[in-house]
């Protein structure tokens, strides 16, 4: 078999005001590294770490929303029959629609990984380096690489495992077990090197020890190690400085960013020119927020993705008292007689008034990767599992999340694990969690359009791989069995 090299070209982003108090990245200069200039000082590493965060910001928002929420049948368009937007049919799990929405392309994830690899390769060669800063850089690069591989493994299963930055030989897909070993090693390195908090105004937007604990808790939950998952969640909740936002009327502050609740989030700041047109923002908002209709959606309300009344009632019964109904959702855009029963997701309605309404680049809400409510409910899920058996703790955690929303407390009855899963759906809608939740709990066929009983063993939950990626590998990379 012919073997050739795939070139992963990481970038170093030069920054005039790196990781400012509000912005995570201020991209003034982008330069390609060469053998002579590719990270030779601690200042270069700081710039390279900023670039890694920037690459993560480029790839994550669309992927986690479309494949983490829309694929879980949480959102619909106004007219499923006449809407020609490609997002409409993602929940049906058809290869055509998944591929049309980037569900088969992992290349941008590997750009993030190549950047982290470059950082971790170059750090040992730097002679003059403040030890605390060096540890932080190692921790951040390890965290970002581990998180990125975690997304890859949850999306595609077996994936190429590359720990080199440039000019690597073409490689096939590594078994999931090997990939997860690397993910855990990276997160352990992050935990060992990162502090609980840094006093530089980067709260939530840069990795910390608590963020690494939180992502590793999700990794262990995914691997069905509920006891390990529960312990790490407890560390996040008892040893980290994060806490629930208690002002129920101001829950939207979570998505403005840098709240007490945000453990790790993708930062967007208009002042640092971090506005980005993506389908998390531009498919959950519409008029009067922006007017651009060039892509067949955006400013046209009928193309906006939001829960139908039926989908909303499945989460919140019509007579439910729950502050999330008026905090997560808005009813400001109405076409009388046509869409008067539509309620739009409003988590990402933080707008930059100086933005460009004609291009949709006006939003600066942060994309939440994990926050306190997520970890509380993940711990509740682990505690409710018979392998851990802490039912009372699970109920206490569940009710803390409900109490914050003035929702009815859980006092028993029904299936506690299903109740916690539904609470995650209500609390984390639009944050790219629910499809992963359904796979982790093995309930995908119970609450999605992927209904075959053998969905897990057959790999129906995995994404297909673009044929162009397979062909460029000289067919060393193979298609997932379900999509052959």
NULO-314147 format. One record per residue (C-alpha): x negated, y negated, z negated. Coordinates in steps of 0.1 Angstrom, whole numbers, padded with zeros to 4 digits, always signed. Example, Ala and Ser with C-alpha at 12.3 -4.5 7.8 and 13.67 -1.06 7.14 Angstrom:
# NULO-314147
-0123+0045-0078-0137+0011-0071
END
This chain:
# NULO-314147
+0000+0000+0000-0014-0034+0009-0022-0056-0021-0025-0093-0020-0026-0122-0044+0003-0144-0056-0009-0179-0065+0008-0194-0095-0002-0231-0094+0003-0248-0128+0002-0285-0131-0012-0309-0156+0009-0339-0162-0009-0371-0172+0011-0391-0197+0008-0427-0208+0028-0422-0239+0029-0385-0246+0056-0371-0268+0070-0404-0278+0094-0407-0307+0123-0405-0284+0110-0388-0252+0092-0356-0249+0076-0364-0216+0068-0396-0197+0055-0383-0163+0034-0410-0148+0008-0388-0130+0008-0353-0117-0024-0337-0106-0034-0303-0095-0061-0287-0118-0093-0276-0102-0122-0256-0117-0138-0289-0127-0109-0307-0142-0085-0281-0155-0083-0288-0192-0117-0296-0206-0107-0316-0237-0081-0316-0265-0064-0345-0247-0061-0325-0216-0045-0297-0236-0019-0321-0250-0011-0332-0214-0009-0296-0203+0015-0287-0231+0037-0316-0222+0038-0302-0186+0048-0268-0199+0078-0284-0217+0086-0303-0185+0086-0271-0164+0109-0254-0190+0132-0284-0187+0134-0279-0150+0144-0243-0150+0164-0237-0182+0196-0259-0180+0211-0245-0148+0201-0209-0155+0214-0206-0191+0247-0224-0183+0255-0205-0151+0243-0171-0162+0249-0175-0200+0283-0191-0199+0300-0191-0165+0290-0154-0159+0307-0146-0192+0341-0158-0179+0342-0188-0203+0347-0214-0176+0369-0217-0145+0375-0242-0118+0409-0260-0113+0418-0237-0084+0401-0204-0082+0416-0198-0048+0408-0230-0029+0376-0242-0047+0347-0236-0024+0320-0242-0050+0297-0213-0054+0299-0214-0092+0336-0204-0091+0330-0167-0086+0299-0161-0108+0320-0143-0134+0331-0117-0109+0294-0105-0109+0292-0103-0071+0257-0103-0058+0265-0130-0032+0276-0155-0058+0248-0147-0083+0222-0151-0056+0238-0183-0043+0234-0199-0077+0197-0189-0083+0205-0157-0102+0180-0138-0081+0151-0162-0083+0126-0161-0112+0098-0182-0096+0103-0213-0118+0100-0192-0149+0067-0180-0138+0056-0216-0132+0062-0221-0169+0043-0190-0178+0013-0198-0156+0010-0232-0173+0010-0215-0207-0015-0190-0195-0038-0218-0183-0036-0235-0217-0043-0204-0237-0072-0195-0214-0089-0229-0216-0085-0237-0253-0114-0214-0265-0138-0232-0242-0132-0266-0257-0160-0275-0281-0147-0306-0299-0112-0299-0312-0093-0308-0344-0084-0275-0360-0049-0285-0369-0042-0298-0334-0058-0267-0318-0035-0244-0339-0005-0264-0328-0014-0262-0291-0019-0224-0294+0014-0221-0312+0033-0242-0287+0019-0225-0256+0026-0190-0272+0061-0201-0282+0070-0214-0247+0056-0183-0230+0074-0159-0254+0107-0178-0249+0103-0178-0212+0097-0141-0210+0127-0135-0233+0149-0152-0207+0133-0132-0179+0138-0099-0197+0174-0107-0206+0182-0117-0170+0163-0091-0150+0151-0064-0174+0118-0050-0162+0098-0080-0149+0062-0087-0139+0040-0093-0169+0013-0119-0161-0011-0132-0187-0034-0150-0162-0029-0185-0149-0041-0185-0113-0051-0162-0085-0036-0130-0100-0033-0099-0080+0002-0090-0069+0018-0070-0097+0049-0049-0100+0075-0049-0128+0065-0040-0163+0089-0019-0184+0111-0039-0207+0094-0023-0238+0060-0037-0227+0075-0071-0220+0091-0072-0254+0059-0063-0271+0043-0093-0254+0073-0115-0264+0069-0105-0300+0031-0110-0299+0036-0145-0285+0062-0154-0311+0040-0140-0339+0012-0162-0327+0035-0192-0327+0047-0183-0362+0010-0180-0374-0001-0213-0359+0028-0237-0361+0040-0258-0391+0075-0261-0404+0077-0297-0393+0055-0324-0378+0056-0361-0386+0054-0374-0351+0090-0379-0342+0092-0347-0321+0119-0330-0343+0137-0304-0323+0120-0311-0290+0087-0294-0298+0082-0259-0312+0079-0253-0349+0075-0223-0371+0112-0224-0377+0119-0224-0340+0097-0193-0335+0114-0176-0364+0148-0183-0347+0138-0170-0313+0122-0139-0328+0154-0133-0347+0173-0133-0314+0147-0110-0300+0151-0085-0328+0189-0087-0326+0186-0080-0288+0165-0049-0297+0191-0038-0323+0168-0044-0352+0194-0060-0373+0175-0058-0406+0146-0076-0391+0169-0101-0374+0186-0108-0407+0154-0115-0426+0141-0139-0399+0174-0158-0399+0172-0161-0436+0137-0176-0433+0151-0202-0409+0180-0211-0431+0161-0211-0465+0125-0221-0456+0129-0246-0427+0141-0282-0430+0170-0276-0406+0206-0279-0419+0242-0282-0406+0254-0316-0395+0281-0322-0421+0298-0352-0405+0326-0334-0388+0337-0365-0369+0302-0369-0354+0294-0333-0342+0286-0348-0308+0254-0361-0324+0240-0325-0322+0239-0329-0284+0226-0365-0284+0196-0347-0298+0171-0346-0327+0199-0340-0353+0192-0322-0385+0208-0291-0369+0187-0288-0338+0160-0261-0342+0148-0262-0306+0163-0281-0277+0154-0293-0242+0150-0331-0245+0164-0356-0220+0156-0393-0224+0164-0419-0198+0137-0443-0211+0112-0416-0203+0128-0410-0169+0139-0375-0180+0173-0377-0164+0181-0347-0143+0209-0337-0120+0219-0302-0131+0251-0282-0133+0253-0282-0170+0260-0319-0169+0275-0323-0135+0299-0294-0136+0314-0302-0170+0319-0339-0164+0335-0359-0136+0353-0392-0131+0350-0417-0146+0315-0407-0156+0300-0407-0121+0313-0410-0085+0290-0389-0064+0308-0362-0045+0281-0353-0020+0277-0317-0032+0315-0310-0031+0319-0314-0068+0307-0339-0094+0330-0368-0092+0359-0347-0080+0378-0334-0110+0392-0303-0094+0357-0289-0090+0348-0293-0126+0341-0262-0146+0361-0260-0179+0381-0234-0198+0416-0229-0185+0445-0233-0210+0446-0195-0212+0408-0192-0218+0410-0220-0244+0440-0203-0262+0420-0171-0264+0395-0190-0285+0417-0214-0304+0453-0204-0310+0477-0232-0300+0486-0240-0336+0450-0238-0348+0435-0265-0369+0399-0268-0358+0378-0300-0354+0359-0284-0325+0390-0288-0303+0387-0326-0304+0349-0327-0307+0338-0301-0281+0366-0310-0257+0379-0342-0241+0411-0350-0222+0401-0382-0206+0402-0372-0169+0437-0363-0158+0454-0361-0125+0490-0365-0134+0512-0337-0122+0483-0317-0110+0458-0313-0138+0476-0326-0168+0468-0295-0189+0431-0296-0183+0407-0301-0211+0371-0307-0203+0340-0296-0222+0325-0328-0236+0294-0317-0255+0272-0333-0229+0289-0366-0225+0260-0387-0239+0254-0411-0210+0227-0436-0201+0246-0466-0189+0216-0478-0168+0217-0445-0149+0225-0440-0113+0262-0431-0110+0258-0424-0073+0233-0396-0078+0247-0381-0110+0214-0388-0128+0230-0405-0158+0231-0379-0185+0207-0376-0214+0223-0352-0238+0199-0326-0250+0203-0289-0240+0204-0269-0272+0184-0236-0272+0191-0228-0308+0205-0246-0338+0215-0239-0373+0251-0228-0366+0237-0203-0341+0213-0188-0366+0240-0187-0394+0263-0168-0371+0235-0145-0359+0226-0137-0395+0263-0131-0402+0264-0107-0372+0234-0088-0385+0248-0087-0421+0281-0073-0409+0263-0045-0391+0264-0012-0411+0226-0010-0408+0224-0040-0431+0257-0038-0449+0259-0073-0465+0295-0079-0458+0300-0106-0484+0270-0126-0471+0284-0123-0435+0318-0137-0446+0301-0165-0465+0281-0176-0435+0311-0173-0412+0331-0195-0435+0304-0221-0438+0307-0227-0400+0345-0227-0402+0345-0251-0432+0325-0276-0412+0352-0276-0386+0381-0276-0411+0391-0243-0396+0410-0216-0415+0387-0195-0437+0383-0158-0431+0397-0138-0459+0397-0103-0444+0416-0083-0419+0407-0073-0384+0372-0064-0373+0346-0086-0390+0320-0081-0363+0346-0091-0336+0356-0121-0356+0320-0133-0358+0315-0128-0321+0346-0149-0314+0333-0176-0337+0301-0177-0318+0321-0182-0286+0340-0211-0302+0310-0227-0318+0284-0223-0290+0305-0226-0258+0285-0243-0231+0251-0236-0248+0243-0205-0227+0248-0179-0254+0279-0159-0249+0269-0136-0221+0238-0126-0241+0261-0122-0272+0283-0097-0252+0253-0077-0240+0236-0076-0275+0268-0065-0292+0276-0040-0263+0310-0057-0258+0306-0071-0223+0334-0049-0209+0358-0061-0236+0356-0099-0229+0344-0105-0193+0351-0094-0158+0324-0068-0159+0347-0040-0171+0332-0007-0161+0326+0015-0192+0290+0023-0182+0280-0013-0176+0250-0011-0199+0235+0022-0187+0241+0013-0151+0226-0022-0155+0256-0042-0144+0245-0069-0169+0212-0074-0151+0208-0099-0123+0198-0089-0088+0164-0099-0074+0161-0120-0042+0150-0100-0012+0124-0127-0004+0107-0120-0037+0107-0082-0031+0094-0087+0005+0066-0111-0005+0054-0085-0030+0050-0060-0001+0079-0041-0019+0058-0035-0050+0086-0052-0068+0118-0031-0065+0154-0041-0068+0174-0033-0100+0192+0000-0096+0227-0015-0099+0222-0038-0070+0205-0013-0046
END
